[in-house]
Amino acid sequence: MRTCIVCEKQMDDGFLHEPSGLTFCEEKCVNEKYSREDQEDMIPDELFWTKWHDEAEESRC
Ligand SMILES: [Zn+2]
């Protein structure tokens, strides 16, 4: 379970900005943090939709 850094909503899936580790519940919240210009400067894999429902699997080495 992750928390949206903008609206603090708990979520099982959402957007992850990988370089910063910031998480967002929806595009609206991404837009609160990053302007259109910021998003246009991002590389394609920088911000993507992901799921965190399986924390156990994620923590393996
Ligand atoms: Zn949010």
N, CA, C, O and the ligand as a Tripos MOL2 file, in Angstrom:
@<TRIPOS>MOLECULE
protein
  245   243    62     0     0
PROTEIN
NO_CHARGES

@<TRIPOS>ATOM
      1 N           0.8330   -1.1990    0.0000 N.3       1 MET1
      2 CA          0.0000    0.0000    0.0000 C.3       1 MET1
      3 C           0.8720    1.2550    0.0000 C.2       1 MET1
      4 O           1.7520    1.4200    0.8450 O.2       1 MET1
      5 N           0.6100    2.1170   -0.9500 N.am      2 ARG2
      6 CA          1.3610    3.3690   -1.0240 C.3       2 ARG2
      7 C           0.4150    4.5450   -0.8110 C.2       2 ARG2
      8 O          -0.8060    4.3880   -0.8560 O.2       2 ARG2
      9 N           0.9840    5.7120   -0.5820 N.am      3 THR3
     10 CA          0.2060    6.9220   -0.3540 C.3       3 THR3
     11 C           0.5250    7.9410   -1.4390 C.2       3 THR3
     12 O           1.6890    8.1850   -1.7590 O.2       3 THR3
     13 N          -0.5150    8.5260   -1.9920 N.am      4 CYS4
     14 CA         -0.3300    9.6040   -2.9620 C.3       4 CYS4
     15 C           0.3210   10.7890   -2.2600 C.2       4 CYS4
     16 O          -0.1680   11.2230   -1.2170 O.2       4 CYS4
     17 N           1.4020   11.3190   -2.7990 N.am      5 ILE5
     18 CA          2.1150   12.4020   -2.1330 C.3       5 ILE5
     19 C           1.3700   13.7340   -2.2640 C.2       5 ILE5
     20 O           1.7100   14.7010   -1.5820 O.2       5 ILE5
     21 N           0.3660   13.7900   -3.1280 N.am      6 VAL6
     22 CA         -0.3870   15.0320   -3.3160 C.3       6 VAL6
     23 C          -1.6250   15.0560   -2.4280 C.2       6 VAL6
     24 O          -1.7900   15.9740   -1.6260 O.2       6 VAL6
     25 N          -2.5060   14.0480   -2.5620 N.am      7 CYS7
     26 CA         -3.7660   14.0500   -1.8090 C.3       7 CYS7
     27 C          -3.7450   13.0680   -0.6450 C.2       7 CYS7
     28 O          -4.7250   12.9860    0.0960 O.2       7 CYS7
     29 N          -2.6490   12.3130   -0.4610 N.am      8 GLU8
     30 CA         -2.4560   11.3910    0.6550 C.3       8 GLU8
     31 C          -3.4570   10.2460    0.6710 C.2       8 GLU8
     32 O          -3.7180    9.6610    1.7230 O.2       8 GLU8
     33 N          -4.0200    9.9220   -0.4930 N.am      9 LYS9
     34 CA         -4.9180    8.7830   -0.6140 C.3       9 LYS9
     35 C          -4.1000    7.4860   -0.6050 C.2       9 LYS9
     36 O          -3.0390    7.4030   -1.2230 O.2       9 LYS9
     37 N          -4.6180    6.4710    0.1120 N.am     10 GLN10
     38 CA         -3.9830    5.1550    0.1070 C.3      10 GLN10
     39 C          -4.3550    4.4430   -1.1910 C.2      10 GLN10
     40 O          -5.4910    4.5440   -1.6560 O.2      10 GLN10
     41 N          -3.4020    3.7290   -1.7710 N.am     11 MET11
     42 CA         -3.6700    3.1040   -3.0750 C.3      11 MET11
     43 C          -2.8640    1.8280   -3.2580 C.2      11 MET11
     44 O          -1.7650    1.6850   -2.7200 O.2      11 MET11
     45 N          -3.4220    0.9110   -4.0190 N.am     12 ASP12
     46 CA         -2.7330   -0.3340   -4.3760 C.3      12 ASP12
     47 C          -2.0180   -0.1820   -5.7160 C.2      12 ASP12
     48 O          -1.0700   -0.9100   -6.0070 O.2      12 ASP12
     49 N          -2.4730    0.7580   -6.5200 N.am     13 ASP13
     50 CA         -1.8190    1.0110   -7.7920 C.3      13 ASP13
     51 C          -1.9010    2.4990   -8.1140 C.2      13 ASP13
     52 O          -2.7990    3.2020   -7.6510 O.2      13 ASP13
     53 N          -0.9670    2.9530   -8.8970 N.am     14 GLY14
     54 CA         -0.9460    4.3660   -9.2370 C.3      14 GLY14
     55 C           0.3100    4.6910  -10.0290 C.2      14 GLY14
     56 O           1.0210    3.8030  -10.4980 O.2      14 GLY14
     57 N           0.5640    5.9880  -10.1680 N.am     15 PHE15
     58 CA          1.7410    6.4110  -10.9180 C.3      15 PHE15
     59 C           2.9640    6.4480  -10.0130 C.2      15 PHE15
     60 O           2.8920    6.9090   -8.8730 O.2      15 PHE15
     61 N           4.0850    5.9590  -10.5300 N.am     16 LEU16
     62 CA          5.3660    6.0510   -9.8310 C.3      16 LEU16
     63 C           6.3260    6.8730  -10.6810 C.2      16 LEU16
     64 O           6.5460    6.5810  -11.8570 O.2      16 LEU16
     65 N           6.8980    7.9180  -10.0570 N.am     17 HIS17
     66 CA          7.9720    8.6640  -10.7150 C.3      17 HIS17
     67 C           9.2620    8.0570  -10.1970 C.2      17 HIS17
     68 O           9.6940    8.3560   -9.0840 O.2      17 HIS17
     69 N           9.8750    7.2030  -11.0050 N.am     18 GLU18
     70 CA         10.9440    6.3460  -10.5020 C.3      18 GLU18
     71 C          12.1760    7.0930   -9.9650 C.2      18 GLU18
     72 O          12.6590    6.7330   -8.8910 O.2      18 GLU18
     73 N          12.7020    8.1060  -10.6510 N.am     19 PRO19
     74 CA         13.9160    8.7680  -10.1380 C.3      19 PRO19
     75 C          13.7430    9.3600   -8.7410 C.2      19 PRO19
     76 O          14.6870    9.3550   -7.9520 O.2      19 PRO19
     77 N          12.5630    9.8630   -8.4270 N.am     20 SER20
     78 CA         12.3420   10.4980   -7.1240 C.3      20 SER20
     79 C          11.6370    9.5620   -6.1500 C.2      20 SER20
     80 O          11.6490    9.8080   -4.9440 O.2      20 SER20
     81 N          11.0170    8.4790   -6.6600 N.am     21 GLY21
     82 CA         10.2500    7.5780   -5.8030 C.3      21 GLY21
     83 C           8.9050    8.1350   -5.3910 C.2      21 GLY21
     84 O           8.2440    7.5600   -4.5260 O.2      21 GLY21
     85 N           8.4820    9.2410   -5.9850 N.am     22 LEU22
     86 CA          7.1970    9.8380   -5.6350 C.3      22 LEU22
     87 C           6.0580    9.0590   -6.2640 C.2      22 LEU22
     88 O           6.1790    8.5390   -7.3730 O.2      22 LEU22
     89 N           4.9390    8.9840   -5.5310 N.am     23 THR23
     90 CA          3.7970    8.1990   -5.9930 C.3      23 THR23
     91 C           2.5550    9.0790   -6.0740 C.2      23 THR23
     92 O           2.3560    9.9780   -5.2580 O.2      23 THR23
     93 N           1.7250    8.7990   -7.0770 N.am     24 PHE24
     94 CA          0.5250    9.5950   -7.3340 C.3      24 PHE24
     95 C          -0.6480    8.6750   -7.6320 C.2      24 PHE24
     96 O          -0.4850    7.6610   -8.3110 O.2      24 PHE24
     97 N          -1.8440    9.0240   -7.1260 N.am     25 CYS25
     98 CA         -2.9990    8.1480   -7.3120 C.3      25 CYS25
     99 C          -3.6000    8.2980   -8.6980 C.2      25 CYS25
    100 O          -4.1940    7.3520   -9.2160 O.2      25 CYS25
    101 N          -3.4600    9.4520   -9.3010 N.am     26 GLU26
    102 CA         -4.0600    9.6680  -10.6130 C.3      26 GLU26
    103 C          -3.3490   10.7990  -11.3390 C.2      26 GLU26
    104 O          -2.5370   11.5240  -10.7640 O.2      26 GLU26
    105 N          -3.6770   10.9270  -12.6090 N.am     27 GLU27
    106 CA         -3.0040   11.9220  -13.4460 C.3      27 GLU27
    107 C          -3.1880   13.3400  -12.9050 C.2      27 GLU27
    108 O          -2.2940   14.1780  -13.0270 O.2      27 GLU27
    109 N          -4.3500   13.6020  -12.3070 N.am     28 LYS28
    110 CA         -4.6270   14.9140  -11.7350 C.3      28 LYS28
    111 C          -3.5830   15.2890  -10.6790 C.2      28 LYS28
    112 O          -3.1380   16.4340  -10.6090 O.2      28 LYS28
    113 N          -3.2020   14.3080   -9.8660 N.am     29 CYS29
    114 CA         -2.2130   14.5530   -8.8160 C.3      29 CYS29
    115 C          -0.8080   14.6860   -9.4010 C.2      29 CYS29
    116 O           0.0020   15.4690   -8.9040 O.2      29 CYS29
    117 N          -0.5220   13.9260  -10.4490 N.am     30 VAL30
    118 CA          0.7600   14.1080  -11.1560 C.3      30 VAL30
    119 C           0.8680   15.5540  -11.6350 C.2      30 VAL30
    120 O           1.9170   16.1880  -11.5170 O.2      30 VAL30
    121 N          -0.2350   16.0580  -12.1770 N.am     31 ASN31
    122 CA         -0.2320   17.4140  -12.7200 C.3      31 ASN31
    123 C          -0.1100   18.4880  -11.6370 C.2      31 ASN31
    124 O           0.3220   19.6070  -11.9140 O.2      31 ASN31
    125 N          -0.4970   18.1410  -10.3880 N.am     32 GLU32
    126 CA         -0.3140   19.0650   -9.2610 C.3      32 GLU32
    127 C           1.1690   19.2610   -8.9600 C.2      32 GLU32
    128 O           1.6120   20.3500   -8.5960 O.2      32 GLU32
    129 N           1.9260   18.1650   -9.1230 N.am     33 LYS33
    130 CA          3.3520   18.1770   -8.7750 C.3      33 LYS33
    131 C           4.2130   18.5950   -9.9650 C.2      33 LYS33
    132 O           5.1650   19.3620   -9.8240 O.2      33 LYS33
    133 N           3.8540   18.0710  -11.1470 N.am     34 TYR34
    134 CA          4.6650   18.3230  -12.3360 C.3      34 TYR34
    135 C           3.8450   19.0660  -13.3810 C.2      34 TYR34
    136 O           2.7520   18.6420  -13.7550 O.2      34 TYR34
    137 N           4.3880   20.1680  -13.8360 N.am     35 SER35
    138 CA          3.7270   20.9300  -14.8880 C.3      35 SER35
    139 C           3.8230   20.1700  -16.2150 C.2      35 SER35
    140 O           4.5800   19.2070  -16.3360 O.2      35 SER35
    141 N           3.0610   20.6070  -17.1850 N.am     36 ARG36
    142 CA          3.1320   20.0120  -18.5180 C.3      36 ARG36
    143 C           4.5600   20.0390  -19.0640 C.2      36 ARG36
    144 O           5.0160   19.0830  -19.6920 O.2      36 ARG36
    145 N           5.2580   21.1560  -18.8120 N.am     37 GLU37
    146 CA          6.6380   21.2800  -19.2870 C.3      37 GLU37
    147 C           7.5490   20.2540  -18.6010 C.2      37 GLU37
    148 O           8.3960   19.6320  -19.2420 O.2      37 GLU37
    149 N           7.3570   20.0900  -17.2800 N.am     38 ASP38
    150 CA          8.1510   19.0920  -16.5480 C.3      38 ASP38
    151 C           7.9330   17.7080  -17.1500 C.2      38 ASP38
    152 O           8.8800   16.9500  -17.3580 O.2      38 ASP38
    153 N           6.6590   17.3900  -17.4290 N.am     39 GLN39
    154 CA          6.3290   16.0650  -17.9360 C.3      39 GLN39
    155 C           6.8610   15.8500  -19.3510 C.2      39 GLN39
    156 O           7.2300   14.7350  -19.7180 O.2      39 GLN39
    157 N           6.8970   16.9100  -20.1320 N.am     40 GLU40
    158 CA          7.4350   16.7820  -21.4910 C.3      40 GLU40
    159 C           8.9480   16.5370  -21.4780 C.2      40 GLU40
    160 O           9.5010   15.9570  -22.4130 O.2      40 GLU40
    161 N           9.6100   16.9900  -20.3970 N.am     41 ASP41
    162 CA         11.0530   16.7750  -20.2680 C.3      41 ASP41
    163 C          11.4000   15.3800  -19.7840 C.2      41 ASP41
    164 O          12.5520   14.9580  -19.8820 O.2      41 ASP41
    165 N          10.4070   14.6530  -19.2570 N.am     42 MET42
    166 CA         10.6650   13.3140  -18.7230 C.3      42 MET42
    167 C          10.9100   12.3130  -19.8480 C.2      42 MET42
    168 O          10.3360   12.4090  -20.9330 O.2      42 MET42
    169 N          11.7830   11.3460  -19.5520 N.am     43 ILE43
    170 CA         11.9450   10.2450  -20.4980 C.3      43 ILE43
    171 C          10.7360    9.3160  -20.3650 C.2      43 ILE43
    172 O          10.0690    9.3310  -19.3300 O.2      43 ILE43
    173 N          10.4360    8.5060  -21.3910 N.am     44 PRO44
    174 CA          9.2070    7.7040  -21.3770 C.3      44 PRO44
    175 C           9.0610    6.7770  -20.1700 C.2      44 PRO44
    176 O           7.9470    6.5790  -19.6870 O.2      44 PRO44
    177 N          10.1610    6.2050  -19.6730 N.am     45 ASP45
    178 CA         10.0650    5.2480  -18.5670 C.3      45 ASP45
    179 C          10.1420    5.8970  -17.1870 C.2      45 ASP45
    180 O          10.1390    5.2020  -16.1710 O.2      45 ASP45
    181 N          10.2110    7.2150  -17.1500 N.am     46 GLU46
    182 CA         10.4150    7.8990  -15.8750 C.3      46 GLU46
    183 C           9.1640    7.8640  -14.9980 C.2      46 GLU46
    184 O           9.2570    7.6830  -13.7830 O.2      46 GLU46
    185 N           8.0090    8.0350  -15.6100 N.am     47 LEU47
    186 CA          6.7480    8.0730  -14.8770 C.3      47 LEU47
    187 C           5.8210    7.0320  -15.4860 C.2      47 LEU47
    188 O           5.4980    7.0970  -16.6710 O.2      47 LEU47
    189 N           5.3990    6.0820  -14.6790 N.am     48 PHE48
    190 CA          4.5580    5.0120  -15.2440 C.3      48 PHE48
    191 C           3.5700    4.4980  -14.2080 C.2      48 PHE48
    192 O           3.7530    4.6830  -13.0050 O.2      48 PHE48
    193 N           2.5050    3.8400  -14.7040 N.am     49 TRP49
    194 CA          1.4740    3.2480  -13.8550 C.3      49 TRP49
    195 C           1.9720    1.8980  -13.3580 C.2      49 TRP49
    196 O           2.4990    1.1030  -14.1370 O.2      49 TRP49
    197 N           1.8060    1.6370  -12.0710 N.am     50 THR50
    198 CA          2.2550    0.3670  -11.5260 C.3      50 THR50
    199 C           1.3230   -0.0940  -10.4100 C.2      50 THR50
    200 O           0.4730    0.6660   -9.9460 O.2      50 THR50
    201 N           1.4880   -1.3370   -9.9850 N.am     51 LYS51
    202 CA          0.7040   -1.9020   -8.8820 C.3      51 LYS51
    203 C           1.6490   -2.3060   -7.7640 C.2      51 LYS51
    204 O           2.7610   -2.7690   -8.0200 O.2      51 LYS51
    205 N           1.2030   -2.1290   -6.5120 N.am     52 TRP52
    206 CA          2.0330   -2.4820   -5.3560 C.3      52 TRP52
    207 C           1.3620   -3.5230   -4.4830 C.2      52 TRP52
    208 O           1.7170   -3.6640   -3.3130 O.2      52 TRP52
    209 N           0.3860   -4.2650   -5.0330 N.am     53 HIS53
    210 CA         -0.4020   -5.1780   -4.1940 C.3      53 HIS53
    211 C           0.4320   -6.3250   -3.6440 C.2      53 HIS53
    212 O           0.0790   -6.9090   -2.6200 O.2      53 HIS53
    213 N           1.5410   -6.6580   -4.3140 N.am     54 ASP54
    214 CA          2.3360   -7.7970   -3.8770 C.3      54 ASP54
    215 C           3.6700   -7.3260   -3.2900 C.2      54 ASP54
    216 O           4.7170   -7.4410   -3.9260 O.2      54 ASP54
    217 N           3.6100   -6.7930   -2.0620 N.am     55 GLU55
    218 CA          4.8020   -6.2370   -1.4130 C.3      55 GLU55
    219 C           5.8350   -7.3250   -1.1170 C.2      55 GLU55
    220 O           7.0370   -7.0740   -1.1990 O.2      55 GLU55
    221 N           5.3780   -8.5210   -0.7760 N.am     56 ALA56
    222 CA          6.3040   -9.6070   -0.4070 C.3      56 ALA56
    223 C           7.2190   -9.9370   -1.5810 C.2      56 ALA56
    224 O           8.4290  -10.0990   -1.4230 O.2      56 ALA56
    225 N           6.6170  -10.0310   -2.7540 N.am     57 GLU57
    226 CA          7.4030  -10.3730   -3.9420 C.3      57 GLU57
    227 C           8.3780   -9.2440   -4.2720 C.2      57 GLU57
    228 O           9.4980   -9.4870   -4.7210 O.2      57 GLU57
    229 N           7.9410   -8.0210   -4.0440 N.am     58 GLU58
    230 CA          8.7520   -6.8700   -4.3870 C.3      58 GLU58
    231 C          10.0100   -6.7800   -3.5170 C.2      58 GLU58
    232 O          11.0370   -6.2740   -3.9690 O.2      58 GLU58
    233 N           9.9390   -7.2650   -2.2740 N.am     59 SER59
    234 CA         11.0460   -7.1000   -1.3280 C.3      59 SER59
    235 C          12.1170   -8.1780   -1.4510 C.2      59 SER59
    236 O          13.1350   -8.1100   -0.7620 O.2      59 SER59
    237 N          11.9120   -9.1580   -2.3040 N.am     60 ARG60
    238 CA         12.9260  -10.1950   -2.4560 C.3      60 ARG60
    239 C          14.1920   -9.6170   -3.1200 C.2      60 ARG60
    240 O          14.1270   -8.6260   -3.8480 O.2      60 ARG60
    241 N          15.3240  -10.2490   -2.8550 N.am     61 CYS61
    242 CA         16.5740   -9.7410   -3.3990 C.3      61 CYS61
    243 C          16.7400  -10.0620   -4.8760 C.2      61 CYS61
    244 O          17.7500   -9.6960   -5.4780 O.2      61 CYS61
    245 ZN         -3.7320   11.7630   -5.2890 Zn       62 ZN62
@<TRIPOS>BOND
     1     1     2 1
     2     2     3 1
     3     3     4 2
     4     3     5 am
     5     5     6 1
     6     6     7 1
     7     7     8 2
     8     7     9 am
     9     9    10 1
    10    10    11 1
    11    11    12 2
    12    11    13 am
    13    13    14 1
    14    14    15 1
    15    15    16 2
    16    15    17 am
    17    17    18 1
    18    18    19 1
    19    19    20 2
    20    19    21 am
    21    21    22 1
    22    22    23 1
    23    23    24 2
    24    23    25 am
    25    25    26 1
    26    26    27 1
    27    27    28 2
    28    27    29 am
    29    29    30 1
    30    30    31 1
    31    31    32 2
    32    31    33 am
    33    33    34 1
    34    34    35 1
    35    35    36 2
    36    35    37 am
    37    37    38 1
    38    38    39 1
    39    39    40 2
    40    39    41 am
    41    41    42 1
    42    42    43 1
    43    43    44 2
    44    43    45 am
    45    45    46 1
    46    46    47 1
    47    47    48 2
    48    47    49 am
    49    49    50 1
    50    50    51 1
    51    51    52 2
    52    51    53 am
    53    53    54 1
    54    54    55 1
    55    55    56 2
    56    55    57 am
    57    57    58 1
    58    58    59 1
    59    59    60 2
    60    59    61 am
    61    61    62 1
    62    62    63 1
    63    63    64 2
    64    63    65 am
    65    65    66 1
    66    66    67 1
    67    67    68 2
    68    67    69 am
    69    69    70 1
    70    70    71 1
    71    71    72 2
    72    71    73 am
    73    73    74 1
    74    74    75 1
    75    75    76 2
    76    75    77 am
    77    77    78 1
    78    78    79 1
    79    79    80 2
    80    79    81 am
    81    81    82 1
    82    82    83 1
    83    83    84 2
    84    83    85 am
    85    85    86 1
    86    86    87 1
    87    87    88 2
    88    87    89 am
    89    89    90 1
    90    90    91 1
    91    91    92 2
    92    91    93 am
    93    93    94 1
    94    94    95 1
    95    95    96 2
    96    95    97 am
    97    97    98 1
    98    98    99 1
    99    99   100 2
   100    99   101 am
   101   101   102 1
   102   102   103 1
   103   103   104 2
   104   103   105 am
   105   105   106 1
   106   106   107 1
   107   107   108 2
   108   107   109 am
   109   109   110 1
   110   110   111 1
   111   111   112 2
   112   111   113 am
   113   113   114 1
   114   114   115 1
   115   115   116 2
   116   115   117 am
   117   117   118 1
   118   118   119 1
   119   119   120 2
   120   119   121 am
   121   121   122 1
   122   122   123 1
   123   123   124 2
   124   123   125 am
   125   125   126 1
   126   126   127 1
   127   127   128 2
   128   127   129 am
   129   129   130 1
   130   130   131 1
   131   131   132 2
   132   131   133 am
   133   133   134 1
   134   134   135 1
   135   135   136 2
   136   135   137 am
   137   137   138 1
   138   138   139 1
   139   139   140 2
   140   139   141 am
   141   141   142 1
   142   142   143 1
   143   143   144 2
   144   143   145 am
   145   145   146 1
   146   146   147 1
   147   147   148 2
   148   147   149 am
   149   149   150 1
   150   150   151 1
   151   151   152 2
   152   151   153 am
   153   153   154 1
   154   154   155 1
   155   155   156 2
   156   155   157 am
   157   157   158 1
   158   158   159 1
   159   159   160 2
   160   159   161 am
   161   161   162 1
   162   162   163 1
   163   163   164 2
   164   163   165 am
   165   165   166 1
   166   166   167 1
   167   167   168 2
   168   167   169 am
   169   169   170 1
   170   170   171 1
   171   171   172 2
   172   171   173 am
   173   173   174 1
   174   174   175 1
   175   175   176 2
   176   175   177 am
   177   177   178 1
   178   178   179 1
   179   179   180 2
   180   179   181 am
   181   181   182 1
   182   182   183 1
   183   183   184 2
   184   183   185 am
   185   185   186 1
   186   186   187 1
   187   187   188 2
   188   187   189 am
   189   189   190 1
   190   190   191 1
   191   191   192 2
   192   191   193 am
   193   193   194 1
   194   194   195 1
   195   195   196 2
   196   195   197 am
   197   197   198 1
   198   198   199 1
   199   199   200 2
   200   199   201 am
   201   201   202 1
   202   202   203 1
   203   203   204 2
   204   203   205 am
   205   205   206 1
   206   206   207 1
   207   207   208 2
   208   207   209 am
   209   209   210 1
   210   210   211 1
   211   211   212 2
   212   211   213 am
   213   213   214 1
   214   214   215 1
   215   215   216 2
   216   215   217 am
   217   217   218 1
   218   218   219 1
   219   219   220 2
   220   219   221 am
   221   221   222 1
   222   222   223 1
   223   223   224 2
   224   223   225 am
   225   225   226 1
   226   226   227 1
   227   227   228 2
   228   227   229 am
   229   229   230 1
   230   230   231 1
   231   231   232 2
   232   231   233 am
   233   233   234 1
   234   234   235 1
   235   235   236 2
   236   235   237 am
   237   237   238 1
   238   238   239 1
   239   239   240 2
   240   239   241 am
   241   241   242 1
   242   242   243 1
   243   243   244 2
@<TRIPOS>SUBSTRUCTURE
     1 MET1         2 RESIDUE 1 A MET
     2 ARG2         6 RESIDUE 1 A ARG
     3 THR3        10 RESIDUE 1 A THR
     4 CYS4        14 RESIDUE 1 A CYS
     5 ILE5        18 RESIDUE 1 A ILE
     6 VAL6        22 RESIDUE 1 A VAL
     7 CYS7        26 RESIDUE 1 A CYS
     8 GLU8        30 RESIDUE 1 A GLU
     9 LYS9        34 RESIDUE 1 A LYS
    10 GLN10       38 RESIDUE 1 A GLN
    11 MET11       42 RESIDUE 1 A MET
    12 ASP12       46 RESIDUE 1 A ASP
    13 ASP13       50 RESIDUE 1 A ASP
    14 GLY14       54 RESIDUE 1 A GLY
    15 PHE15       58 RESIDUE 1 A PHE
    16 LEU16       62 RESIDUE 1 A LEU
    17 HIS17       66 RESIDUE 1 A HIS
    18 GLU18       70 RESIDUE 1 A GLU
    19 PRO19       74 RESIDUE 1 A PRO
    20 SER20       78 RESIDUE 1 A SER
    21 GLY21       82 RESIDUE 1 A GLY
    22 LEU22       86 RESIDUE 1 A LEU
    23 THR23       90 RESIDUE 1 A THR
    24 PHE24       94 RESIDUE 1 A PHE
    25 CYS25       98 RESIDUE 1 A CYS
    26 GLU26      102 RESIDUE 1 A GLU
    27 GLU27      106 RESIDUE 1 A GLU
    28 LYS28      110 RESIDUE 1 A LYS
    29 CYS29      114 RESIDUE 1 A CYS
    30 VAL30      118 RESIDUE 1 A VAL
    31 ASN31      122 RESIDUE 1 A ASN
    32 GLU32      126 RESIDUE 1 A GLU
    33 LYS33      130 RESIDUE 1 A LYS
    34 TYR34      134 RESIDUE 1 A TYR
    35 SER35      138 RESIDUE 1 A SER
    36 ARG36      142 RESIDUE 1 A ARG
    37 GLU37      146 RESIDUE 1 A GLU
    38 ASP38      150 RESIDUE 1 A ASP
    39 GLN39      154 RESIDUE 1 A GLN
    40 GLU40      158 RESIDUE 1 A GLU
    41 ASP41      162 RESIDUE 1 A ASP
    42 MET42      166 RESIDUE 1 A MET
    43 ILE43      170 RESIDUE 1 A ILE
    44 PRO44      174 RESIDUE 1 A PRO
    45 ASP45      178 RESIDUE 1 A ASP
    46 GLU46      182 RESIDUE 1 A GLU
    47 LEU47      186 RESIDUE 1 A LEU
    48 PHE48      190 RESIDUE 1 A PHE
    49 TRP49      194 RESIDUE 1 A TRP
    50 THR50      198 RESIDUE 1 A THR
    51 LYS51      202 RESIDUE 1 A LYS
    52 TRP52      206 RESIDUE 1 A TRP
    53 HIS53      210 RESIDUE 1 A HIS
    54 ASP54      214 RESIDUE 1 A ASP
    55 GLU55      218 RESIDUE 1 A GLU
    56 ALA56      222 RESIDUE 1 A ALA
    57 GLU57      226 RESIDUE 1 A GLU
    58 GLU58      230 RESIDUE 1 A GLU
    59 SER59      234 RESIDUE 1 A SER
    60 ARG60      238 RESIDUE 1 A ARG
    61 CYS61      242 RESIDUE 1 A CYS
    62 ZN62       245 GROUP 0 **** ****
